[in-house]
């Protein structure tokens, strides 16, 4: 990782590794962090995962979604390759759409302790209906707690036009 000394690299072991193992079971332990070089500034980091898959816990059929993760880091940030492997680990995981987005958010809160985070899953239709669960969290006792409530109550006031479903 050019530009970062060993202390700034945190616990990154997957990035740049040629021996990456792709697991097939839900695996939050694959997540890695690195230190935020700008903890005194509030800013958003956004990830878009347009190829997320999980399994319906009842039928075992695959569910496909785009997962959007936005967060305001504090001290730690999630490393993107580990996040990719983590999201891939849902491939054979059976859970409802709402549970998947909440599990992702809870795992990332436990990992990074961000100031704010939101996870939005936009699942493709199955059986003629699509489901788009949204969850968020703002650190209690901070301005981000109020931001979380406001974004929750207004997050889908102006839904986008959907042409691909």
VENHU-V870546 format. One record per helix or strand of 2 or more residues. SS is the DSSP state (2 for helix, 1 for strand). FROM is the first residue (numbers start at 1). TO is the last residue. Records with the same first field share a line. If there is no record, write none. Layout:
SS->FROM-TO / FROM-TO
//
This chain:
2->6-9 / 28-30 / 80-88 / 97-112 / 143-154
1->33-35 / 44-55 / 62-72 / 76-78 / 116-123 / 134-138
//
